[in-house]
Amino acid sequence: MPVTRRNFLKGALALAGSGMGGALSVPALMTLLPPPVVRCNPDEAYDSLLYKRREPGAWYEPMAGKAARKEDFKLNQAAMVTWAPKELEQELGTCEVVLTLIKLPAEDAMAEWGIANDGGNTMMMAYHTYKCPHLCCKPVFMEEGVSSLSGGSYETMFLCPCHLSRFDPLSIVEDTDELGRQVMVAELIEGPAPYGLPIVPIIERDGELIGQTDKLEWLKYCGQG
């Protein structure tokens, strides 16, 4: 019998009913899901990071659908961008993902993965906020806040609204995902996420910010890939 999403879910439910479901965590089960069947139009693929449409009130709303450029941003300013390179369908089983692009104070660990700006004092970085590594909610960028877990205040963090995992975009570290792969991430500070929030390496081409596709395995979780 071919492995389909329906057959897999039936098997997973049967396993849980027999008392064996606890052997696999929810994120581990989701990584075993075959990617959804999609049919992307190759003529609509793009590797530039485009400002997300239908974001009323966002500072980048007037530029919706246009390619992001580093000069558009102020320090610690974030924007939601879409990214749809042709490799996504084969590697992740989707046509497009949403990332968060931010201009941050430069840190040494960012140099290999982002775009330097302002004489090297700032860096443009892209983060895979499409899905949290915990239970696949969508983390959001917070300029400041107070942790509901520890009670401490924080600045410039990603926060998962579902279970309050918090990730530091200024601290880029190597982490290990649930399948044992080495992944470059925004460091997990607190919360139930099993590891940090993956980054997407970017380059600059003709002034536009471009997502690199050579690290798509970092994004293979929560049923993607």
Buried (B, 14 or more C-beta within 10 A) or exposed (E): EEEEEEEBEEEBEEBBEEEEBEEBBEBEBBBEBBBEEEEBEEEEBBBBBBBBEEEEEBBBBEBBEEBBBBEBBEEBBBBBBBBBBBEBBEBBBBBBBBBBBBBBEBBEBBEEBBBBBEEEEBBBBBBBBBBBBBBBBBBBBBEEEEBEEEEEEBEBBBBBEBEBBBBBBBBBBEBEBBEEEEBBBBBBBBBBBBBBBBBBBBEBEEEBBBBBBEBBBBBBBBBBB
